[in-house]
Amino acid sequence: MEQTFPQFLHHGAADGVTGSCHRYIASPHIHLLVDCGLFQGRESSNGQTIDFDLDCVAALVVTHVHVDHIGRLPYLLAAGFKGPILCSAPSAHLLPLVIEDALKMGFTRDKKIVERFLKTVESRLLPLAYKQWYPLRNEECLQLRVRLQRAGHILGSAYVELDLKQRDSASSPWKAHRTVFSGDLGAPYAPLLPAPKSPYKADTLVIESDLSPALVPLPR
Ligand SMILES: [Zn+2]
């Protein structure tokens, strides 16, 4: 049977709500990660290792800089991730500060090592403006673009829209698919942050929930 894309894999926040890390598979060779969070509390007992393949991962998209969404970044870089880190401009300012804390808590307080590591992180950051599409791939039979929208959760927070267009050949019609990754969403009427605006549409929505499958009534 013909494979359809996008496909999804969850490397965290699948059985709980921490360690958020989702793999978006645009094609067999073009993968993205959305967030790379630390497992916390009871969920941290499994360790923070990156036990998944990074060969096809072209970029990491960060929704916001809470530790349960970016805290595994040091582990990701140690595992050999070489791609850019896409996030909003405020997140690009905040991310090194949060990672510095995470490093000092879990890795080392050696100033030189921390500084070197943060330099690497900063060189990978690619800040994106809100509400603007950014092309990731523009090939004859595959186009992929990303857009960040305000999530109203913390400074710099975003939900992520990914548009994938595919066709079988240069003469075939395009098939389009929009995916929305919610990240964490805030409420409207917060004094400091603009209210989140609902996405215009989504063919696939990836959203966190604390409903365990056992609590979701199954259709009879
Ligand atoms: Zn959060």
Boltz pocket constraint, residues with backbone or C-beta under 6 A from the ligand:
constraints:
  - pocket:
      binder: B
      contacts: [[A, 64], [A, 66], [A, 69], [A, 153], [A, 184]]
      max_distance: 6.0
